[in-house]
């Protein structure tokens, strides 16, 4: 079990670091015009979606057919993008004219950070499996 945790560690560290940063420097983010609660929600969403995608890709690596892994990567990427798009559209519908653009751009950056953490974990797992 300890071996499996090591591959998820980058995503967990990003999640903890981001939430800690948002909680400790919430007033600073508010002074910059960034909605910290929207970012915390985006952080939770990205963590859960990235963790789910990682687990799908990890199970696909066990298959002997390499096409299964490619399909799982492409499928999880499509699901992630569609889920983020739906959540963003719901956010727009709820907030209407009060959209917090700095928080949306920060969430886009956070998406890229989670993507990098997920890819790092999958690459470590792939290296260990094939190495």
RODREN-141428 format. One record per atom (N, C-alpha, C): atom name; residue number from 1; residue in one letter; x, y, z. Coordinates in nm, 3 decimals. Layout:
DRENTOR  atome  num  residu        x        y        z
DRENTOR     CA  NUM       A        X        Y        Z
...
This chain:
DRENTOR  atome  num  residu        x        y        z
DRENTOR      N    1       X    0.082   -0.120    0.000
DRENTOR     CA    1       X    0.000    0.000    0.000
DRENTOR      C    1       X    0.086    0.125    0.000
DRENTOR      N    2       X    0.195    0.123    0.074
DRENTOR     CA    2       X    0.284    0.238    0.079
DRENTOR      C    2       X    0.341    0.268   -0.059
DRENTOR      N    3       X    0.362    0.164   -0.138
DRENTOR     CA    3       X    0.415    0.180   -0.273
DRENTOR      C    3       X    0.317    0.257   -0.362
DRENTOR      N    4       X    0.187    0.232   -0.346
DRENTOR     CA    4       X    0.087    0.300   -0.428
DRENTOR      C    4       X    0.070    0.445   -0.388
DRENTOR      N    5       X    0.086    0.476   -0.261
DRENTOR     CA    5       X    0.072    0.614   -0.214
DRENTOR      C    5       X    0.177    0.705   -0.275
DRENTOR      N    6       X    0.292    0.650   -0.301
DRENTOR     CA    6       X    0.402    0.730   -0.354
DRENTOR      C    6       X    0.368    0.792   -0.489
DRENTOR      N    7       X    0.286    0.727   -0.569
DRENTOR     CA    7       X    0.251    0.779   -0.701
DRENTOR      C    7       X    0.143    0.886   -0.693
DRENTOR      N    8       X    0.064    0.884   -0.587
DRENTOR     CA    8       X   -0.042    0.983   -0.569
DRENTOR      C    8       X    0.010    1.104   -0.492
DRENTOR      N    9       X    0.124    1.090   -0.432
DRENTOR     CA    9       X    0.181    1.195   -0.347
DRENTOR      C    9       X    0.191    1.333   -0.415
DRENTOR      N   10       X    0.234    1.344   -0.542
DRENTOR     CA   10       X    0.240    1.478   -0.602
DRENTOR      C   10       X    0.105    1.551   -0.602
DRENTOR      N   11       X   -0.002    1.478   -0.632
DRENTOR     CA   11       X   -0.135    1.542   -0.633
DRENTOR      C   11       X   -0.179    1.580   -0.492
DRENTOR      N   12       X   -0.151    1.495   -0.396
DRENTOR     CA   12       X   -0.188    1.525   -0.258
DRENTOR      C   12       X   -0.110    1.647   -0.209
DRENTOR      N   13       X    0.016    1.654   -0.244
DRENTOR     CA   13       X    0.098    1.769   -0.202
DRENTOR      C   13       X    0.047    1.899   -0.264
DRENTOR      N   14       X    0.009    1.895   -0.391
DRENTOR     CA   14       X   -0.047    2.015   -0.455
DRENTOR      C   14       X   -0.176    2.056   -0.385
DRENTOR      N   15       X   -0.261    1.959   -0.353
DRENTOR     CA   15       X   -0.388    1.987   -0.286
DRENTOR      C   15       X   -0.364    2.051   -0.150
DRENTOR      N   16       X   -0.279    1.991   -0.071
DRENTOR     CA   16       X   -0.252    2.044    0.064
DRENTOR      C   16       X   -0.186    2.180    0.057
DRENTOR      N   17       X   -0.088    2.195   -0.031
DRENTOR     CA   17       X   -0.018    2.323   -0.043
DRENTOR      C   17       X   -0.113    2.435   -0.087
DRENTOR      N   18       X   -0.197    2.408   -0.185
DRENTOR     CA   18       X   -0.289    2.510   -0.235
DRENTOR      C   18       X   -0.391    2.549   -0.128
DRENTOR      N   19       X   -0.449    2.450   -0.061
DRENTOR     CA   19       X   -0.547    2.483    0.044
DRENTOR      C   19       X   -0.483    2.558    0.159
DRENTOR      N   20       X   -0.362    2.519    0.197
DRENTOR     CA   20       X   -0.292    2.589    0.304
DRENTOR      C   20       X   -0.264    2.733    0.264
DRENTOR      N   21       X   -0.219    2.752    0.142
DRENTOR     CA   21       X   -0.191    2.886    0.090
DRENTOR      C   21       X   -0.317    2.972    0.090
DRENTOR      N   22       X   -0.428    2.914    0.047
DRENTOR     CA   22       X   -0.554    2.989    0.042
DRENTOR      C   22       X   -0.606    3.022    0.181
DRENTOR      N   23       X   -0.587    2.932    0.276
DRENTOR     CA   23       X   -0.634    2.958    0.412
DRENTOR      C   23       X   -0.545    3.060    0.485
DRENTOR      N   24       X   -0.415    3.048    0.467
DRENTOR     CA   24       X   -0.324    3.138    0.537
DRENTOR      C   24       X   -0.324    3.280    0.480
DRENTOR      N   25       X   -0.334    3.290    0.349
DRENTOR     CA   25       X   -0.325    3.420    0.284
DRENTOR      C   25       X   -0.457    3.462    0.221
DRENTOR      N   26       X   -0.568    3.427    0.285
DRENTOR     CA   26       X   -0.700    3.459    0.232
DRENTOR      C   26       X   -0.724    3.609    0.220
DRENTOR      N   27       X   -0.678    3.685    0.316
DRENTOR     CA   27       X   -0.697    3.831    0.311
DRENTOR      C   27       X   -0.616    3.892    0.198
DRENTOR      N   28       X   -0.498    3.840    0.175
DRENTOR     CA   28       X   -0.415    3.891    0.066
DRENTOR      C   28       X   -0.481    3.863   -0.069
DRENTOR      N   29       X   -0.536    3.741   -0.083
DRENTOR     CA   29       X   -0.605    3.708   -0.207
DRENTOR      C   29       X   -0.728    3.798   -0.226
DRENTOR      N   30       X   -0.798    3.826   -0.117
DRENTOR     CA   30       X   -0.914    3.916   -0.125
DRENTOR      C   30       X   -0.872    4.056   -0.165
DRENTOR      N   31       X   -0.756    4.101   -0.116
DRENTOR     CA   31       X   -0.706    4.233   -0.155
DRENTOR      C   31       X   -0.671    4.238   -0.303
DRENTOR      N   32       X   -0.629    4.126   -0.357
DRENTOR     CA   32       X   -0.598    4.119   -0.500
DRENTOR      C   32       X   -0.723    4.098   -0.584
DRENTOR      N   33       X   -0.837    4.079   -0.519
DRENTOR     CA   33       X   -0.963    4.059   -0.591
DRENTOR      C   33       X   -0.989    3.915   -0.631
DRENTOR      N   34       X   -0.924    3.821   -0.564
DRENTOR     CA   34       X   -0.940    3.679   -0.595
DRENTOR      C   34       X   -1.033    3.616   -0.491
DRENTOR      N   35       X   -1.135    3.548   -0.538
DRENTOR     CA   35       X   -1.229    3.479   -0.450
DRENTOR      C   35       X   -1.166    3.348   -0.404
DRENTOR      N   36       X   -1.124    3.345   -0.279
DRENTOR     CA   36       X   -1.053    3.227   -0.227
DRENTOR      C   36       X   -1.145    3.106   -0.219
DRENTOR      N   37       X   -1.273    3.125   -0.196
DRENTOR     CA   37       X   -1.365    3.011   -0.183
DRENTOR      C   37       X   -1.390    2.945   -0.319
DRENTOR      N   38       X   -1.393    3.026   -0.422
DRENTOR     CA   38       X   -1.407    2.969   -0.557
DRENTOR      C   38       X   -1.282    2.888   -0.591
DRENTOR      N   39       X   -1.166    2.939   -0.553
DRENTOR     CA   39       X   -1.042    2.866   -0.577
DRENTOR      C   39       X   -1.033    2.738   -0.494
DRENTOR      N   40       X   -1.083    2.743   -0.372
DRENTOR     CA   40       X   -1.083    2.622   -0.289
DRENTOR      C   40       X   -1.175    2.515   -0.350
DRENTOR      N   41       X   -1.289    2.559   -0.402
DRENTOR     CA   41       X   -1.378    2.465   -0.470
DRENTOR      C   41       X   -1.315    2.407   -0.595
DRENTOR      N   42       X   -1.248    2.492   -0.672
DRENTOR     CA   42       X   -1.179    2.444   -0.792
DRENTOR      C   42       X   -1.067    2.348   -0.754
DRENTOR      N   43       X   -0.996    2.378   -0.646
DRENTOR     CA   43       X   -0.889    2.291   -0.600
DRENTOR      C   43       X   -0.943    2.153   -0.564
DRENTOR      N   44       X   -1.054    2.149   -0.492
DRENTOR     CA   44       X   -1.115    2.020   -0.456
DRENTOR      C   44       X   -1.161    1.945   -0.580
DRENTOR      N   45       X   -1.224    2.016   -0.673
DRENTOR     CA   45       X   -1.270    1.953   -0.797
DRENTOR      C   45       X   -1.154    1.896   -0.875
DRENTOR      N   46       X   -1.048    1.973   -0.894
DRENTOR     CA   46       X   -0.933    1.926   -0.971
DRENTOR      C   46       X   -0.865    1.809   -0.903
DRENTOR      N   47       X   -0.858    1.812   -0.771
DRENTOR     CA   47       X   -0.795    1.701   -0.700
DRENTOR      C   47       X   -0.875    1.573   -0.720
DRENTOR      N   48       X   -1.006    1.579   -0.703
DRENTOR     CA   48       X   -1.088    1.459   -0.717
DRENTOR      C   48       X   -1.087    1.406   -0.860
DRENTOR      N   49       X   -1.096    1.496   -0.957
DRENTOR     CA   49       X   -1.097    1.454   -1.096
DRENTOR      C   49       X   -0.962    1.397   -1.136
DRENTOR      N   50       X   -0.854    1.462   -1.093
DRENTOR     CA   50       X   -0.720    1.412   -1.127
DRENTOR      C   50       X   -0.692    1.278   -1.059
DRENTOR      N   51       X   -0.737    1.262   -0.937
DRENTOR     CA   51       X   -0.718    1.136   -0.867
DRENTOR      C   51       X   -0.795    1.024   -0.937
DRENTOR      N   52       X   -0.916    1.052   -0.977
DRENTOR     CA   52       X   -0.996    0.952   -1.050
DRENTOR      C   52       X   -0.929    0.915   -1.182
DRENTOR      N   53       X   -0.883    1.017   -1.256
DRENTOR     CA   53       X   -0.816    0.991   -1.384
DRENTOR      C   53       X   -0.689    0.910   -1.363
DRENTOR      N   54       X   -0.614    0.943   -1.258
DRENTOR     CA   54       X   -0.492    0.868   -1.229
DRENTOR      C   54       X   -0.523    0.722   -1.198
DRENTOR      N   55       X   -0.626    0.698   -1.122
DRENTOR     CA   55       X   -0.662    0.560   -1.087
DRENTOR      C   55       X   -0.706    0.481   -1.211
DRENTOR      N   56       X   -0.777    0.548   -1.303
DRENTOR     CA   56       X   -0.815    0.483   -1.429
DRENTOR      C   56       X   -0.692    0.447   -1.511
DRENTOR      N   57       X   -0.598    0.541   -1.518
DRENTOR     CA   57       X   -0.477    0.518   -1.596
DRENTOR      C   57       X   -0.389    0.411   -1.532
DRENTOR      N   58       X   -0.387    0.409   -1.400
DRENTOR     CA   58       X   -0.309    0.307   -1.330
DRENTOR      C   58       X   -0.363    0.167   -1.359
DRENTOR      N   59       X   -0.495    0.155   -1.358
DRENTOR     CA   59       X   -0.552    0.023   -1.388
DRENTOR      C   59       X   -0.531   -0.015   -1.534
DRENTOR      N   60       X   -0.526    0.084   -1.624
DRENTOR     CA   60       X   -0.504    0.055   -1.765
DRENTOR      C   60       X   -0.360    0.012   -1.791
DRENTOR      N   61       X   -0.266    0.057   -1.709
DRENTOR     CA   61       X   -0.127    0.015   -1.726
DRENTOR      C   61       X   -0.107   -0.134   -1.701
DRENTOR      N   62       X   -0.197   -0.193   -1.626
DRENTOR     CA   62       X   -0.186   -0.336   -1.594
DRENTOR      C   62       X   -0.223   -0.424   -1.713
DRENTOR      N   63       X   -0.293   -0.366   -1.810
DRENTOR     CA   63       X   -0.336   -0.443   -1.926
DRENTOR      C   63       X   -0.217   -0.463   -2.021
DRENTOR      N   64       X   -0.213   -0.577   -2.086
DRENTOR     CA   64       X   -0.103   -0.605   -2.179
DRENTOR      C   64       X   -0.117   -0.530   -2.311
DRENTOR      N   65       X   -0.238   -0.490   -2.345
DRENTOR     CA   65       X   -0.262   -0.416   -2.469
DRENTOR      C   65       X   -0.231   -0.268   -2.446
DRENTOR      N   66       X   -0.134   -0.210   -2.517
DRENTOR     CA   66       X   -0.099   -0.069   -2.495
DRENTOR      C   66       X   -0.210    0.027   -2.538
DRENTOR      N   67       X   -0.299   -0.018   -2.625
DRENTOR     CA   67       X   -0.408    0.068   -2.668
DRENTOR      C   67       X   -0.505    0.100   -2.555
DRENTOR      N   68       X   -0.514    0.011   -2.458
DRENTOR     CA   68       X   -0.602    0.033   -2.344
DRENTOR      C   68       X   -0.554    0.155   -2.265
DRENTOR      N   69       X   -0.423    0.166   -2.247
DRENTOR     CA   69       X   -0.368    0.281   -2.175
DRENTOR      C   69       X   -0.393    0.410   -2.252
DRENTOR      N   70       X   -0.372    0.409   -2.381
DRENTOR     CA   70       X   -0.394    0.529   -2.464
DRENTOR      C   70       X   -0.540    0.570   -2.456
DRENTOR      N   71       X   -0.630    0.474   -2.466
DRENTOR     CA   71       X   -0.773    0.505   -2.457
DRENTOR      C   71       X   -0.809    0.561   -2.320
DRENTOR      N   72       X   -0.748    0.508   -2.216
DRENTOR     CA   72       X   -0.780    0.558   -2.082
DRENTOR      C   72       X   -0.727    0.700   -2.063
DRENTOR      N   73       X   -0.611    0.730   -2.117
DRENTOR     CA   73       X   -0.556    0.866   -2.107
DRENTOR      C   73       X   -0.646    0.963   -2.182
DRENTOR      N   74       X   -0.681    0.928   -2.304
DRENTOR     CA   74       X   -0.765    1.018   -2.384
DRENTOR      C   74       X   -0.905    1.030   -2.324
DRENTOR      N   75       X   -0.959    0.920   -2.277
DRENTOR     CA   75       X   -1.091    0.923   -2.216
DRENTOR      C   75       X   -1.094    1.005   -2.089
DRENTOR      N   76       X   -0.993    0.988   -2.005
DRENTOR     CA   76       X   -0.991    1.065   -1.879
DRENTOR      C   76       X   -0.969    1.213   -1.908
DRENTOR      N   77       X   -0.889    1.245   -2.010
DRENTOR     CA   77       X   -0.869    1.385   -2.046
DRENTOR      C   77       X   -1.000    1.447   -2.096
DRENTOR      N   78       X   -1.074    1.372   -2.176
DRENTOR     CA   78       X   -1.202    1.421   -2.226
DRENTOR      C   78       X   -1.302    1.441   -2.113
DRENTOR      N   79       X   -1.307    1.343   -2.022
DRENTOR     CA   79       X   -1.399    1.354   -1.909
DRENTOR      C   79       X   -1.363    1.473   -1.821
DRENTOR      N   80       X   -1.232    1.491   -1.795
DRENTOR     CA   80       X   -1.188    1.605   -1.714
DRENTOR      C   80       X   -1.227    1.737   -1.778
DRENTOR      N   81       X   -1.200    1.749   -1.907
DRENTOR     CA   81       X   -1.231    1.877   -1.974
DRENTOR      C   81       X   -1.380    1.904   -1.975
DRENTOR      N   82       X   -1.460    1.802   -2.000
DRENTOR     CA   82       X   -1.605    1.822   -2.003
DRENTOR      C   82       X   -1.659    1.854   -1.864
DRENTOR      N   83       X   -1.610    1.787   -1.762
DRENTOR     CA   83       X   -1.655    1.814   -1.626
DRENTOR      C   83       X   -1.617    1.956   -1.583
DRENTOR      N   84       X   -1.496    1.997   -1.613
DRENTOR     CA   84       X   -1.453    2.133   -1.579
DRENTOR      C   84       X   -1.536    2.235   -1.657
DRENTOR      N   85       X   -1.564    2.207   -1.783
DRENTOR     CA   85       X   -1.648    2.297   -1.864
DRENTOR      C   85       X   -1.788    2.309   -1.805
DRENTOR      N   86       X   -1.847    2.198   -1.766
DRENTOR     CA   86       X   -1.982    2.200   -1.707
DRENTOR      C   86       X   -1.982    2.277   -1.576
DRENTOR      N   87       X   -1.883    2.253   -1.491
DRENTOR     CA   87       X   -1.876    2.324   -1.364
DRENTOR      C   87       X   -1.856    2.474   -1.388
DRENTOR      N   88       X   -1.772    2.509   -1.483
DRENTOR     CA   88       X   -1.750    2.650   -1.515
DRENTOR      C   88       X   -1.879    2.715   -1.568
DRENTOR      N   89       X   -1.952    2.644   -1.652
DRENTOR     CA   89       X   -2.079    2.699   -1.703
DRENTOR      C   89       X   -2.182    2.714   -1.591
DRENTOR      N   90       X   -2.186    2.619   -1.499
DRENTOR     CA   90       X   -2.275    2.632   -1.383
DRENTOR      C   90       X   -2.235    2.752   -1.299
DRENTOR      N   91       X   -2.105    2.772   -1.281
DRENTOR     CA   91       X   -2.055    2.889   -1.208
DRENTOR      C   91       X   -2.100    3.018   -1.276
DRENTOR      N   92       X   -2.091    3.023   -1.408
DRENTOR     CA   92       X   -2.134    3.142   -1.482
DRENTOR      C   92       X   -2.284    3.164   -1.465
DRENTOR      N   93       X   -2.362    3.056   -1.471
DRENTOR     CA   93       X   -2.507    3.069   -1.458
DRENTOR      C   93       X   -2.547    3.116   -1.318
DRENTOR      N   94       X   -2.475    3.072   -1.216
DRENTOR     CA   94       X   -2.508    3.110   -1.078
DRENTOR      C   94       X   -2.467    3.253   -1.050
DRENTOR      N   95       X   -2.345    3.287   -1.088
DRENTOR     CA   95       X   -2.290    3.418   -1.051
DRENTOR      C   95       X   -2.333    3.529   -1.148
DRENTOR      N   96       X   -2.357    3.494   -1.271
DRENTOR     CA   96       X   -2.395    3.588   -1.377
DRENTOR      C   96       X   -2.289    3.695   -1.399
DRENTOR      N   97       X   -2.315    3.818   -1.357
DRENTOR     CA   97       X   -2.224    3.928   -1.388
DRENTOR      C   97       X   -2.112    3.945   -1.286
DRENTOR      N   98       X   -2.117    3.870   -1.178
DRENTOR     CA   98       X   -2.015    3.883   -1.074
DRENTOR      C   98       X   -1.902    3.782   -1.087
DRENTOR      N   99       X   -1.869    3.741   -1.210
DRENTOR     CA   99       X   -1.765    3.642   -1.231
DRENTOR      C   99       X   -1.631    3.700   -1.186
DRENTOR      N  100       X   -1.562    3.623   -1.106
DRENTOR     CA  100       X   -1.432    3.665   -1.054
DRENTOR      C  100       X   -1.324    3.617   -1.151
DRENTOR      N  101       X   -1.286    3.706   -1.243
DRENTOR     CA  101       X   -1.189    3.668   -1.347
DRENTOR      C  101       X   -1.053    3.628   -1.292
DRENTOR      N  102       X   -1.000    3.699   -1.192
DRENTOR     CA  102       X   -0.871    3.653   -1.139
DRENTOR      C  102       X   -0.877    3.511   -1.082
DRENTOR      N  103       X   -0.987    3.476   -1.018
DRENTOR     CA  103       X   -1.001    3.341   -0.963
DRENTOR      C  103       X   -1.015    3.239   -1.075
DRENTOR      N  104       X   -1.083    3.274   -1.183
DRENTOR     CA  104       X   -1.098    3.183   -1.296
DRENTOR      C  104       X   -0.962    3.157   -1.360
DRENTOR      N  105       X   -0.882    3.262   -1.378
DRENTOR     CA  105       X   -0.749    3.243   -1.436
DRENTOR      C  105       X   -0.657    3.165   -1.341
DRENTOR      N  106       X   -0.669    3.189   -1.212
DRENTOR     CA  106       X   -0.591    3.112   -1.115
DRENTOR      C  106       X   -0.634    2.965   -1.118
DRENTOR      N  107       X   -0.763    2.941   -1.136
DRENTOR     CA  107       X   -0.812    2.803   -1.146
DRENTOR      C  107       X   -0.759    2.736   -1.273
DRENTOR      N  108       X   -0.748    2.812   -1.382
DRENTOR     CA  108       X   -0.690    2.755   -1.504
DRENTOR      C  108       X   -0.545    2.713   -1.481
DRENTOR      N  109       X   -0.472    2.798   -1.409
DRENTOR     CA  109       X   -0.333    2.765   -1.377
DRENTOR      C  109       X   -0.328    2.642   -1.286
DRENTOR      N  110       X   -0.419    2.636   -1.192
DRENTOR     CA  110       X   -0.425    2.523   -1.100
DRENTOR      C  110       X   -0.456    2.393   -1.175
DRENTOR      N  111       X   -0.538    2.401   -1.278
DRENTOR     CA  111       X   -0.567    2.285   -1.362
DRENTOR      C  111       X   -0.439    2.232   -1.425
DRENTOR      N  112       X   -0.355    2.324   -1.474
DRENTOR     CA  112       X   -0.229    2.284   -1.535
DRENTOR      C  112       X   -0.134    2.221   -1.432
DRENTOR      N  113       X   -0.135    2.274   -1.311
DRENTOR     CA  113       X   -0.050    2.217   -1.206
DRENTOR      C  113       X   -0.095    2.075   -1.174
DRENTOR      N  114       X   -0.225    2.054   -1.162
DRENTOR     CA  114       X   -0.275    1.918   -1.135
DRENTOR      C  114       X   -0.246    1.825   -1.252
DRENTOR      N  115       X   -0.255    1.876   -1.373
DRENTOR     CA  115       X   -0.222    1.795   -1.490
DRENTOR      C  115       X   -0.077    1.750   -1.484
DRENTOR      N  116       X    0.012    1.842   -1.449
DRENTOR     CA  116       X    0.154    1.807   -1.438
DRENTOR      C  116       X    0.177    1.705   -1.327
DRENTOR      N  117       X    0.110    1.721   -1.215
DRENTOR     CA  117       X    0.125    1.626   -1.105
DRENTOR      C  117       X    0.073    1.488   -1.144
DRENTOR      N  118       X   -0.038    1.485   -1.215
DRENTOR     CA  118       X   -0.095    1.358   -1.259
DRENTOR      C  118       X   -0.002    1.287   -1.357
DRENTOR      N  119       X    0.050    1.363   -1.452
DRENTOR     CA  119       X    0.142    1.305   -1.551
DRENTOR      C  119       X    0.269    1.255   -1.483
DRENTOR      N  120       X    0.319    1.330   -1.385
DRENTOR     CA  120       X    0.439    1.287   -1.313
DRENTOR      C  120       X    0.413    1.153   -1.242
DRENTOR      N  121       X    0.297    1.139   -1.181
DRENTOR     CA  121       X    0.265    1.013   -1.114
DRENTOR      C  121       X    0.251    0.897   -1.210
DRENTOR      N  122       X    0.186    0.919   -1.324
DRENTOR     CA  122       X    0.168    0.812   -1.422
DRENTOR      C  122       X    0.302    0.774   -1.483
DRENTOR      N  123       X    0.387    0.874   -1.508
DRENTOR     CA  123       X    0.519    0.842   -1.566
DRENTOR      C  123       X    0.604    0.761   -1.468
DRENTOR      N  124       X    0.598    0.794   -1.339
DRENTOR     CA  124       X    0.671    0.716   -1.239
DRENTOR      C  124       X    0.620    0.573   -1.238
DRENTOR      N  125       X    0.488    0.559   -1.243
DRENTOR     CA  125       X    0.427    0.427   -1.241
DRENTOR      C  125       X    0.465    0.347   -1.365
DRENTOR      N  126       X    0.464    0.411   -1.480
DRENTOR     CA  126       X    0.499    0.345   -1.605
DRENTOR      C  126       X    0.647    0.305   -1.605
DRENTOR      N  127       X    0.731    0.392   -1.555
DRENTOR     CA  127       X    0.874    0.361   -1.548
DRENTOR      C  127       X    0.901    0.240   -1.460
DRENTOR      N  128       X    0.831    0.236   -1.347
DRENTOR     CA  128       X    0.852    0.125   -1.255
DRENTOR      C  128       X    0.799   -0.006   -1.314
DRENTOR      N  129       X    0.687    0.003   -1.385
DRENTOR     CA  129       X    0.629   -0.119   -1.443
DRENTOR      C  129       X    0.718   -0.174   -1.554
DRENTOR      N  130       X    0.770   -0.083   -1.639
DRENTOR     CA  130       X    0.851   -0.127   -1.752
DRENTOR      C  130       X    0.999   -0.140   -1.720
DRENTOR      N  131       X    1.042   -0.073   -1.612
DRENTOR     CA  131       X    1.184   -0.070   -1.579
DRENTOR      C  131       X    1.226   -0.197   -1.518
